[in-house]
Amino acid sequence: MADLRLLGGELGWRDVQTYIQSGNLVFAANEPATIVERQLESAIERRFQLQIPVVVRTATAWADCAADNPFPDEVRSDPNHVLLALSKRPPRAGAEGDLQARAADGERVVQAGDGLWIYFPAGIGKSKLTPALLERLVGSPVTARNWLTVRKLCELARAHRP
């Protein structure tokens, strides 16, 4: 994560911070999110020889995603089992229903804005809603964070809001 922070600084971003060991990066930049995504993907490939899709949201967009959480009761009682999945491109039409059709053990999928919220009451580890399935049904690369991480990233990003 220290290398990722340094890379962000080398790209000219300000106030670069990371959060836990999951690739979460919070920073201030002047470029639009789509440009920042491409810059970081290219820099990661050059520096680490890894082709990793990058998903970027502005501080305002991130706060909006958090505010759209359709599982307020679940995040109070079971925050680690509520995930926000964000895709590089908007989810394809029907993604929410296709994922819900494959859900089991009380899992629920709700699209709110450009995010897909998933509640895994029986845990995430044995779910059939795998990252590969999410990406296939959504139609683009997807990254997901649990509610506790979503909240922490909101706190960190708040300092970068215009």
N, CA and C atoms as an extended XYZ file, in Angstrom:
486
Properties=species:S:1:pos:R:3:atomname:S:1:resname:S:1:resid:I:1 pbc="F F F"
N         0.828       -1.192        0.000 N   MET     1
C         0.000        0.000        0.000 CA  MET     1
C         0.873        1.256        0.000 C   MET     1
N         2.041        1.187        0.612 N   ALA     2
C         2.951        2.336        0.588 CA  ALA     2
C         3.369        2.632       -0.854 C   ALA     2
N         3.635        1.582       -1.626 N   ASP     3
C         4.004        1.781       -3.029 CA  ASP     3
C         2.857        2.410       -3.819 C   ASP     3
N         1.634        2.029       -3.509 N   LEU     4
C         0.471        2.597       -4.189 CA  LEU     4
C         0.321        4.074       -3.834 C   LEU     4
N         0.542        4.418       -2.569 N   ARG     5
C         0.499        5.825       -2.149 CA  ARG     5
C         1.556        6.637       -2.898 C   ARG     5
N         2.764        6.106       -2.964 N   LEU     6
C         3.841        6.799       -3.677 CA  LEU     6
C         3.491        6.988       -5.149 C   LEU     6
N         2.898        5.968       -5.744 N   LEU     7
C         2.515        6.046       -7.150 CA  LEU     7
C         1.508        7.173       -7.368 C   LEU     7
N         0.538        7.287       -6.477 N   GLY     8
C        -0.435        8.377       -6.583 CA  GLY     8
C         0.233        9.740       -6.520 C   GLY     8
N         1.191        9.874       -5.628 N   GLY     9
C         1.936       11.129       -5.540 CA  GLY     9
C         2.718       11.415       -6.804 C   GLY     9
N         3.325       10.368       -7.375 N   GLU    10
C         4.076       10.536       -8.617 CA  GLU    10
C         3.170       10.958       -9.775 C   GLU    10
N         1.908       10.589       -9.696 N   LEU    11
C         0.952       10.986      -10.738 CA  LEU    11
C         0.450       12.414      -10.538 C   LEU    11
N         0.902       13.053       -9.473 N   GLY    12
C         0.557       14.447       -9.234 CA  GLY    12
C        -0.672       14.645       -8.359 C   GLY    12
N        -1.164       13.570       -7.758 N   TRP    13
C        -2.330       13.693       -6.891 CA  TRP    13
C        -1.900       14.203       -5.530 C   TRP    13
N        -2.834       14.831       -4.837 N   ARG    14
C        -2.557       15.439       -3.544 CA  ARG    14
C        -3.218       14.650       -2.419 C   ARG    14
N        -2.642       14.775       -1.241 N   ASP    15
C        -3.220       14.175       -0.025 CA  ASP    15
C        -3.538       12.690       -0.229 C   ASP    15
N        -2.616       11.961       -0.787 N   VAL    16
C        -2.827       10.549       -1.105 CA  VAL    16
C        -2.787        9.731        0.182 C   VAL    16
N        -3.850        8.943        0.386 N   GLN    17
C        -3.963        8.068        1.553 CA  GLN    17
C        -4.433        6.696        1.094 C   GLN    17
N        -4.050        5.683        1.834 N   THR    18
C        -4.580        4.348        1.594 CA  THR    18
C        -5.333        3.909        2.833 C   THR    18
N        -6.192        2.936        2.641 N   TYR    19
C        -6.927        2.377        3.771 CA  TYR    19
C        -6.859        0.856        3.694 C   TYR    19
N        -6.378        0.255        4.702 N   ILE    20
C        -6.152       -1.179        4.851 CA  ILE    20
C        -5.499       -1.779        3.603 C   ILE    20
N        -5.305       -3.051        3.598 N   GLN    21
C        -4.572       -3.717        2.530 CA  GLN    21
C        -5.506       -4.195        1.419 C   GLN    21
N        -6.316       -3.303        0.875 N   SER    22
C        -7.275       -3.757       -0.133 CA  SER    22
C        -7.259       -2.925       -1.404 C   SER    22
N        -6.267       -2.079       -1.564 N   GLY    23
C        -6.205       -1.278       -2.780 CA  GLY    23
C        -7.049       -0.021       -2.731 C   GLY    23
N        -7.558        0.323       -1.570 N   ASN    24
C        -8.335        1.558       -1.442 CA  ASN    24
C        -7.374        2.737       -1.389 C   ASN    24
N        -7.613        3.697       -2.254 N   LEU    25
C        -6.767        4.879       -2.357 CA  LEU    25
C        -7.678        6.096       -2.355 C   LEU    25
N        -7.378        7.061       -1.498 N   VAL    26
C        -8.153        8.302       -1.418 CA  VAL    26
C        -7.174        9.439       -1.690 C   VAL    26
N        -7.571       10.373       -2.565 N   PHE    27
C        -6.667       11.439       -2.968 CA  PHE    27
C        -7.461       12.569       -3.586 C   PHE    27
N        -6.788       13.683       -3.817 N   ALA    28
C        -7.369       14.815       -4.539 CA  ALA    28
C        -6.670       14.914       -5.897 C   ALA    28
N        -7.454       15.083       -6.950 N   ALA    29
C        -6.918       15.225       -8.310 CA  ALA    29
C        -7.820       16.176       -9.079 C   ALA    29
N        -7.267       16.778      -10.099 N   ASN    30
C        -8.041       17.721      -10.908 CA  ASN    30
C        -8.727       17.063      -12.093 C   ASN    30
N        -8.278       15.879      -12.484 N   GLU    31
C        -8.799       15.214      -13.663 CA  GLU    31
C       -10.113       14.497      -13.356 C   GLU    31
N       -10.931       14.280      -14.392 N   PRO    32
C       -12.161       13.501      -14.208 CA  PRO    32
C       -11.833       12.050      -13.834 C   PRO    32
N       -12.780       11.380      -13.206 N   ALA    33
C       -12.585       10.007      -12.726 CA  ALA    33
C       -12.124        9.068      -13.839 C   ALA    33
N       -12.679        9.194      -15.036 N   THR    34
C       -12.302        8.280      -16.116 CA  THR    34
C       -10.831        8.450      -16.511 C   THR    34
N       -10.336        9.667      -16.483 N   ILE    35
C        -8.921        9.923      -16.788 CA  ILE    35
C        -8.045        9.343      -15.675 C   ILE    35
N        -8.456        9.566      -14.428 N   VAL    36
C        -7.699        9.057      -13.277 CA  VAL    36
C        -7.629        7.529      -13.327 C   VAL    36
N        -8.741        6.890      -13.682 N   GLU    37
C        -8.739        5.424      -13.810 CA  GLU    37
C        -7.668        4.976      -14.801 C   GLU    37
N        -7.658        5.594      -15.959 N   ARG    38
C        -6.686        5.202      -16.995 CA  ARG    38
C        -5.254        5.490      -16.552 C   ARG    38
N        -5.045        6.641      -15.905 N   GLN    39
C        -3.706        6.976      -15.425 CA  GLN    39
C        -3.205        5.927      -14.435 C   GLN    39
N        -4.060        5.553      -13.488 N   LEU    40
C        -3.634        4.607      -12.456 CA  LEU    40
C        -3.444        3.207      -13.036 C   LEU    40
N        -4.323        2.790      -13.919 N   GLU    41
C        -4.150        1.478      -14.555 CA  GLU    41
C        -2.811        1.407      -15.293 C   GLU    41
N        -2.492        2.445      -16.049 N   SER    42
C        -1.226        2.476      -16.797 CA  SER    42
C        -0.033        2.489      -15.853 C   SER    42
N        -0.114        3.284      -14.802 N   ALA    43
C         0.997        3.379      -13.856 CA  ALA    43
C         1.213        2.060      -13.121 C   ALA    43
N         0.137        1.375      -12.746 N   ILE    44
C         0.250        0.078      -12.077 CA  ILE    44
C         0.886       -0.941      -13.014 C   ILE    44
N         0.479       -0.902      -14.279 N   GLU    45
C         1.050       -1.850      -15.234 CA  GLU    45
C         2.545       -1.589      -15.434 C   GLU    45
N         2.914       -0.316      -15.556 N   ARG    46
C         4.335        0.019      -15.734 CA  ARG    46
C         5.156       -0.367      -14.495 C   ARG    46
N         4.667       -0.004      -13.324 N   ARG    47
C         5.443       -0.185      -12.099 CA  ARG    47
C         5.454       -1.630      -11.614 C   ARG    47
N         4.283       -2.279      -11.639 N   PHE    48
C         4.155       -3.601      -11.005 CA  PHE    48
C         3.942       -4.736      -12.005 C   PHE    48
N         3.872       -4.405      -13.302 N   GLN    49
C         3.614       -5.397      -14.344 CA  GLN    49
C         2.312       -6.164      -14.073 C   GLN    49
N         1.305       -5.452      -13.609 N   LEU    50
C        -0.013       -6.033      -13.335 CA  LEU    50
C        -1.069       -5.265      -14.117 C   LEU    50
N        -1.976       -6.005      -14.725 N   GLN    51
C        -3.115       -5.371      -15.399 CA  GLN    51
C        -4.314       -5.496      -14.466 C   GLN    51
N        -4.609       -4.395      -13.777 N   ILE    52
C        -5.678       -4.381      -12.785 CA  ILE    52
C        -6.682       -3.307      -13.169 C   ILE    52
N        -7.956       -3.693      -13.335 N   PRO    53
C        -8.962       -2.659      -13.597 CA  PRO    53
C        -9.136       -1.772      -12.360 C   PRO    53
N        -9.182       -0.490      -12.588 N   VAL    54
C        -9.320        0.487      -11.511 CA  VAL    54
C       -10.715        1.092      -11.597 C   VAL    54
N       -11.366        1.206      -10.461 N   VAL    55
C       -12.695        1.812      -10.372 CA  VAL    55
C       -12.562        3.041       -9.477 C   VAL    55
N       -12.899        4.204      -10.020 N   VAL    56
C       -12.750        5.470       -9.297 CA  VAL    56
C       -14.110        6.119       -9.125 C   VAL    56
N       -14.335        6.673       -7.942 N   ARG    57
C       -15.512        7.490       -7.675 CA  ARG    57
C       -15.035        8.775       -6.997 C   ARG    57
N       -15.662        9.894       -7.330 N   THR    58
C       -15.354       11.149       -6.646 CA  THR    58
C       -15.844       11.050       -5.209 C   THR    58
N       -15.374       11.949       -4.369 N   ALA    59
C       -15.810       11.964       -2.972 CA  ALA    59
C       -17.323       12.150       -2.889 C   ALA    59
N       -17.865       13.012       -3.727 N   THR    60
C       -19.311       13.244       -3.724 CA  THR    60
C       -20.064       11.994       -4.168 C   THR    60
N       -19.587       11.358       -5.232 N   ALA    61
C       -20.239       10.136       -5.714 CA  ALA    61
C       -20.160        9.028       -4.664 C   ALA    61
N       -19.019        8.928       -3.971 N   TRP    62
C       -18.871        7.904       -2.931 CA  TRP    62
C       -19.869        8.158       -1.795 C   TRP    62
N       -19.989        9.412       -1.380 N   ALA    63
C       -20.938        9.743       -0.318 CA  ALA    63
C       -22.372        9.446       -0.755 C   ALA    63
N       -22.686        9.723       -2.020 N   ASP    64
C       -24.018        9.420       -2.537 CA  ASP    64
C       -24.287        7.920       -2.510 C   ASP    64
N       -23.282        7.130       -2.897 N   CYS    65
C       -23.437        5.667       -2.856 CA  CYS    65
C       -23.751        5.212       -1.429 C   CYS    65
N       -22.998        5.716       -0.482 N   ALA    66
C       -23.215        5.323        0.917 CA  ALA    66
C       -24.610        5.728        1.383 C   ALA    66
N       -25.050        6.903        0.972 N   ALA    67
C       -26.376        7.384        1.382 CA  ALA    67
C       -27.491        6.546        0.766 C   ALA    67
N       -27.218        5.896       -0.359 N   ASP    68
C       -28.221        5.075       -1.047 CA  ASP    68
C       -28.352        3.670       -0.467 C   ASP    68
N       -27.605        3.353        0.581 N   ASN    69
C       -27.611        2.011        1.161 CA  ASN    69
C       -29.048        1.568        1.481 C   ASN    69
N       -29.522        0.501        0.837 N   PRO    70
C       -30.898        0.044        1.060 CA  PRO    70
C       -31.053       -0.904        2.251 C   PRO    70
N       -29.967       -1.121        3.000 N   PHE    71
C       -29.992       -2.076        4.106 CA  PHE    71
C       -29.636       -1.420        5.443 C   PHE    71
N       -30.390       -0.411        5.871 N   PRO    72
C       -30.011        0.289        7.111 CA  PRO    72
C       -30.082       -0.598        8.354 C   PRO    72
N       -31.049       -1.479        8.435 N   ASP    73
C       -31.139       -2.360        9.601 CA  ASP    73
C       -29.990       -3.361        9.614 C   ASP    73
N       -29.673       -3.894        8.453 N   GLU    74
C       -28.617       -4.899        8.346 CA  GLU    74
C       -27.246       -4.331        8.686 C   GLU    74
N       -26.985       -3.066        8.315 N   VAL    75
C       -25.667       -2.507        8.623 CA  VAL    75
C       -25.505       -2.226       10.112 C   VAL    75
N       -26.614       -2.058       10.800 N   ARG    76
C       -26.520       -1.896       12.252 CA  ARG    76
C       -26.223       -3.226       12.938 C   ARG    76
N       -26.828       -4.287       12.447 N   SER    77
C       -26.692       -5.577       13.123 CA  SER    77
C       -25.617       -6.484       12.519 C   SER    77
N       -25.267       -6.284       11.257 N   ASP    78
C       -24.398       -7.231       10.551 CA  ASP    78
C       -23.586       -6.513        9.468 C   ASP    78
N       -22.811       -5.471        9.818 N   PRO    79
C       -22.186       -4.614        8.805 CA  PRO    79
C       -21.175       -5.311        7.902 C   PRO    79
N       -20.539       -6.363        8.389 N   ASN    80
C       -19.539       -7.046        7.556 CA  ASN    80
C       -20.160       -7.855        6.428 C   ASN    80
N       -21.462       -8.103        6.500 N   HIS    81
C       -22.127       -8.909        5.472 CA  HIS    81
C       -22.938       -8.078        4.492 C   HIS    81
N       -22.778       -6.763        4.557 N   VAL    82
C       -23.407       -5.854        3.591 CA  VAL    82
C       -22.292       -5.279        2.729 C   VAL    82
N       -22.377       -5.529        1.422 N   LEU    83
C       -21.343       -5.068        0.498 CA  LEU    83
C       -21.909       -4.115       -0.540 C   LEU    83
N       -21.109       -3.126       -0.864 N   LEU    84
C       -21.379       -2.232       -1.988 CA  LEU    84
C       -20.468       -2.665       -3.123 C   LEU    84
N       -21.048       -3.043       -4.245 N   ALA    85
C       -20.291       -3.436       -5.433 CA  ALA    85
C       -20.411       -2.313       -6.461 C   ALA    85
N       -19.271       -1.812       -6.876 N   LEU    86
C       -19.228       -0.756       -7.891 CA  LEU    86
C       -18.505       -1.284       -9.111 C   LEU    86
N       -19.045       -0.956      -10.264 N   SER    87
C       -18.454       -1.437      -11.512 CA  SER    87
C       -17.796       -0.289      -12.269 C   SER    87
N       -16.887       -0.660      -13.116 N   LYS    88
C       -16.162        0.319      -13.920 CA  LYS    88
C       -17.123        1.084      -14.830 C   LYS    88
N       -18.039        0.372      -15.432 N   ARG    89
C       -19.088        0.986      -16.259 CA  ARG    89
C       -20.430        0.724      -15.585 C   ARG    89
N       -21.447        1.491      -15.909 N   PRO    90
C       -22.755        1.245      -15.291 CA  PRO    90
C       -23.199       -0.207      -15.481 C   PRO    90
N       -23.824       -0.792      -14.461 N   PRO    91
C       -24.302       -2.178      -14.596 CA  PRO    91
C       -25.253       -2.290      -15.780 C   PRO    91
N       -25.153       -3.391      -16.487 N   ARG    92
C       -26.031       -3.597      -17.635 CA  ARG    92
C       -27.458       -3.769      -17.131 C   ARG    92
N       -28.409       -3.436      -17.993 N   ALA    93
C       -29.824       -3.584      -17.642 CA  ALA    93
C       -30.096       -5.033      -17.249 C   ALA    93
N       -30.790       -5.219      -16.178 N   GLY    94
C       -31.152       -6.558      -15.736 CA  GLY    94
C       -30.160       -7.212      -14.800 C   GLY    94
N       -29.015       -6.565      -14.540 N   ALA    95
C       -27.993       -7.174      -13.683 CA  ALA    95
C       -28.536       -7.470      -12.289 C   ALA    95
N       -29.262       -6.530      -11.725 N   GLU    96
C       -29.810       -6.729      -10.372 CA  GLU    96
C       -30.692       -7.980      -10.321 C   GLU    96
N       -31.608       -8.112      -11.255 N   GLY    97
C       -32.508       -9.262      -11.276 CA  GLY    97
C       -31.782      -10.569      -11.540 C   GLY    97
N       -30.796      -10.533      -12.438 N   ASP    98
C       -30.030      -11.743      -12.730 CA  ASP    98
C       -29.244      -12.206      -11.509 C   ASP    98
N       -28.683      -11.262      -10.772 N   LEU    99
C       -27.950      -11.629       -9.557 CA  LEU    99
C       -28.910      -12.141       -8.487 C   LEU    99
N       -30.039      -11.450       -8.328 N   GLN   100
C       -31.003      -11.892       -7.312 CA  GLN   100
C       -31.508      -13.295       -7.618 C   GLN   100
N       -31.670      -13.626       -8.886 N   ALA   101
C       -32.128      -14.960       -9.275 CA  ALA   101
C       -31.133      -16.042       -8.869 C   ALA   101
N       -29.872      -15.681       -8.723 N   ARG   102
C       -28.838      -16.649       -8.336 CA  ARG   102
C       -28.540      -16.613       -6.839 C   ARG   102
N       -29.155      -15.689       -6.128 N   ALA   103
C       -28.931      -15.549       -4.688 CA  ALA   103
C       -29.534      -16.730       -3.936 C   ALA   103
N       -28.934      -17.058       -2.804 N   ALA   104
C       -29.415      -18.159       -1.961 CA  ALA   104
C       -29.264      -17.760       -0.497 C   ALA   104
N       -29.825      -18.560        0.383 N   ASP   105
C       -29.659      -18.367        1.831 CA  ASP   105
C       -30.044      -16.968        2.304 C   ASP   105
N       -31.092      -16.409        1.731 N   GLY   106
C       -31.565      -15.097        2.168 CA  GLY   106
C       -30.800      -13.917        1.594 C   GLY   106
N       -29.893      -14.158        0.669 N   GLU   107
C       -29.136      -13.062        0.074 CA  GLU   107
C       -30.084      -12.137       -0.681 C   GLU   107
N       -29.767      -10.852       -0.606 N   ARG   108
C       -30.574       -9.868       -1.325 CA  ARG   108
C       -29.668       -8.935       -2.102 C   ARG   108
N       -30.106       -8.587       -3.305 N   VAL   109
C       -29.359       -7.702       -4.188 CA  VAL   109
C       -30.262       -6.536       -4.548 C   VAL   109
N       -29.758       -5.322       -4.357 N   VAL   110
C       -30.528       -4.128       -4.683 CA  VAL   110
C       -29.613       -3.154       -5.404 C   VAL   110
N       -30.051       -2.677       -6.570 N   GLN   111
C       -29.294       -1.637       -7.252 CA  GLN   111
C       -29.804       -0.295       -6.774 C   GLN   111
N       -28.864        0.559       -6.393 N   ALA   112
C       -29.174        1.925       -5.963 CA  ALA   112
C       -28.170        2.830       -6.665 C   ALA   112
N       -28.653        3.668       -7.554 N   GLY   113
C       -27.742        4.469       -8.354 CA  GLY   113
C       -26.898        3.551       -9.209 C   GLY   113
N       -25.592        3.786       -9.225 N   ASP   114
C       -24.729        2.905      -10.019 CA  ASP   114
C       -24.108        1.798       -9.170 C   ASP   114
N       -24.557        1.669       -7.931 N   GLY   115
C       -24.029        0.631       -7.053 CA  GLY   115
C       -24.995       -0.526       -6.886 C   GLY   115
N       -24.430       -1.693       -6.686 N   LEU   116
C       -25.217       -2.875       -6.336 CA  LEU   116
C       -24.906       -3.206       -4.885 C   LEU   116
N       -25.936       -3.196       -4.074 N   TRP   117
C       -25.785       -3.541       -2.666 CA  TRP   117
C       -26.200       -4.989       -2.500 C   TRP   117
N       -25.394       -5.740       -1.757 N   ILE   118
C       -25.680       -7.155       -1.557 CA  ILE   118
C       -25.584       -7.460       -0.071 C   ILE   118
N       -26.613       -8.115        0.426 N   TYR   119
C       -26.605       -8.570        1.822 CA  TYR   119
C       -26.434      -10.082        1.823 C   TYR   119
N       -25.430      -10.533        2.557 N   PHE   120
C       -25.076      -11.950        2.648 CA  PHE   120
C       -25.317      -12.426        4.084 C   PHE   120
N       -26.558      -12.716        4.483 N   PRO   121
C       -26.815      -13.062        5.881 CA  PRO   121
C       -26.095      -14.328        6.348 C   PRO   121
N       -25.810      -15.253        5.446 N   ALA   122
C       -25.136      -16.498        5.825 CA  ALA   122
C       -23.622      -16.397        5.612 C   ALA   122
N       -23.133      -15.233        5.256 N   GLY   123
C       -21.707      -15.049        5.016 CA  GLY   123
C       -21.392      -14.999        3.536 C   GLY   123
N       -20.227      -14.463        3.241 N   ILE   124
C       -19.824      -14.232        1.864 CA  ILE   124
C       -19.050      -15.425        1.299 C   ILE   124
N       -18.305      -16.096        2.124 N   GLY   125
C       -17.378      -17.118        1.681 CA  GLY   125
C       -17.975      -18.252        0.868 C   GLY   125
N       -19.191      -18.659        1.183 N   LYS   126
C       -19.795      -19.796        0.475 CA  LYS   126
C       -20.875      -19.367       -0.519 C   LYS   126
N       -21.013      -18.076       -0.723 N   SER   127
C       -22.036      -17.573       -1.626 CA  SER   127
C       -21.719      -17.928       -3.072 C   SER   127
N       -22.760      -18.121       -3.842 N   LYS   128
C       -22.603      -18.332       -5.281 CA  LYS   128
C       -22.475      -17.000       -6.024 C   LYS   128
N       -22.683      -15.894       -5.320 N   LEU   129
C       -22.520      -14.562       -5.915 CA  LEU   129
C       -21.038      -14.184       -5.832 C   LEU   129
N       -20.239      -14.862       -6.634 N   THR   130
C       -18.790      -14.689       -6.628 CA  THR   130
C       -18.388      -13.441       -7.407 C   THR   130
N       -17.160      -12.966       -7.191 N   PRO   131
C       -16.694      -11.826       -7.985 CA  PRO   131
C       -16.774      -12.082       -9.495 C   PRO   131
N       -16.428      -13.285       -9.931 N   ALA   132
C       -16.497      -13.593      -11.369 CA  ALA   132
C       -17.932      -13.510      -11.883 C   ALA   132
N       -18.897      -14.028      -11.118 N   LEU   133
C       -20.295      -13.952      -11.523 CA  LEU   133
C       -20.759      -12.500      -11.558 C   LEU   133
N       -20.401      -11.727      -10.534 N   LEU   134
C       -20.772      -10.307      -10.520 CA  LEU   134
C       -20.267       -9.623      -11.790 C   LEU   134
N       -19.009       -9.821      -12.106 N   GLU   135
C       -18.453       -9.149      -13.284 CA  GLU   135
C       -19.145       -9.597      -14.565 C   GLU   135
N       -19.435      -10.876      -14.662 N   ARG   136
C       -20.085      -11.385      -15.873 CA  ARG   136
C       -21.487      -10.807      -16.023 C   ARG   136
N       -22.261      -10.797      -14.941 N   LEU   137
C       -23.645      -10.327      -15.037 CA  LEU   137
C       -23.758       -8.802      -15.081 C   LEU   137
N       -22.812       -8.118      -14.467 N   VAL   138
C       -22.811       -6.656      -14.492 CA  VAL   138
C       -22.288       -6.141      -15.828 C   VAL   138
N       -21.361       -6.883      -16.416 N   GLY   139
C       -20.856       -6.508      -17.727 CA  GLY   139
C       -19.578       -5.692      -17.715 C   GLY   139
N       -18.941       -5.575      -16.559 N   SER   140
C       -17.657       -4.876      -16.494 CA  SER   140
C       -16.983       -5.237      -15.177 C   SER   140
N       -15.705       -4.875      -15.024 N   PRO   141
C       -15.033       -5.158      -13.763 CA  PRO   141
C       -15.767       -4.542      -12.578 C   PRO   141
N       -15.753       -5.277      -11.468 N   VAL   142
C       -16.478       -4.877      -10.255 CA  VAL   142
C       -15.525       -4.950       -9.068 C   VAL   142
N       -15.669       -4.015       -8.165 N   THR   143
C       -14.969       -4.075       -6.883 CA  THR   143
C       -16.020       -3.909       -5.795 C   THR   143
N       -15.826       -4.564       -4.675 N   ALA   144
C       -16.825       -4.510       -3.603 CA  ALA   144
C       -16.152       -4.218       -2.264 C   ALA   144
N       -16.861       -3.484       -1.429 N   ARG   145
C       -16.379       -3.157       -0.088 CA  ARG   145
C       -17.512       -3.364        0.904 C   ARG   145
N       -17.170       -3.846        2.093 N   ASN   146
C       -18.207       -4.009        3.114 CA  ASN   146
C       -18.562       -2.653        3.712 C   ASN   146
N       -19.657       -2.646        4.463 N   TRP   147
C       -20.187       -1.393        4.977 CA  TRP   147
C       -19.179       -0.643        5.844 C   TRP   147
N       -18.410       -1.342        6.667 N   LEU   148
C       -17.444       -0.667        7.528 CA  LEU   148
C       -16.390        0.058        6.691 C   LEU   148
N       -15.953       -0.557        5.615 N   THR   149
C       -14.985        0.080        4.724 CA  THR   149
C       -15.626        1.233        3.968 C   THR   149
N       -16.855        1.069        3.522 N   VAL   150
C       -17.564        2.160        2.841 CA  VAL   150
C       -17.605        3.390        3.744 C   VAL   150
N       -17.971        3.183        5.005 N   ARG   151
C       -18.050        4.314        5.955 CA  ARG   151
C       -16.689        4.962        6.169 C   ARG   151
N       -15.660        4.156        6.353 N   LYS   152
C       -14.323        4.701        6.591 CA  LYS   152
C       -13.844        5.485        5.368 C   LYS   152
N       -14.078        4.964        4.181 N   LEU   153
C       -13.676        5.685        2.981 CA  LEU   153
C       -14.449        6.993        2.828 C   LEU   153
N       -15.702        7.010        3.262 N   CYS   154
C       -16.474        8.263        3.262 CA  CYS   154
C       -15.794        9.301        4.161 C   CYS   154
N       -15.362        8.873        5.343 N   GLU   155
C       -14.681        9.779        6.257 CA  GLU   155
C       -13.408       10.346        5.634 C   GLU   155
N       -12.616        9.461        5.022 N   LEU   156
C       -11.365        9.908        4.411 CA  LEU   156
C       -11.636       10.821        3.218 C   LEU   156
N       -12.626       10.497        2.411 N   ALA   157
C       -12.921       11.281        1.219 CA  ALA   157
C       -13.564       12.626        1.540 C   ALA   157
N       -14.211       12.723        2.672 N   ARG   158
C       -14.887       13.969        3.050 CA  ARG   158
C       -13.908       15.144        2.990 C   ARG   158
N       -12.671       14.917        3.329 N   ALA   159
C       -11.668       15.987        3.304 CA  ALA   159
C       -11.360       16.453        1.886 C   ALA   159
N       -11.695       15.638        0.882 N   HIS   160
C       -11.382       15.969       -0.504 CA  HIS   160
C       -12.559       16.547       -1.268 C   HIS   160
N       -13.719       16.652       -0.611 N   ARG   161
C       -14.896       17.167       -1.320 CA  ARG   161
C       -14.730       18.652       -1.588 C   ARG   161
N       -15.163       19.074       -2.782 N   PRO   162
C       -15.043       20.514       -3.129 CA  PRO   162
C       -15.975       21.364       -2.289 C   PRO   162
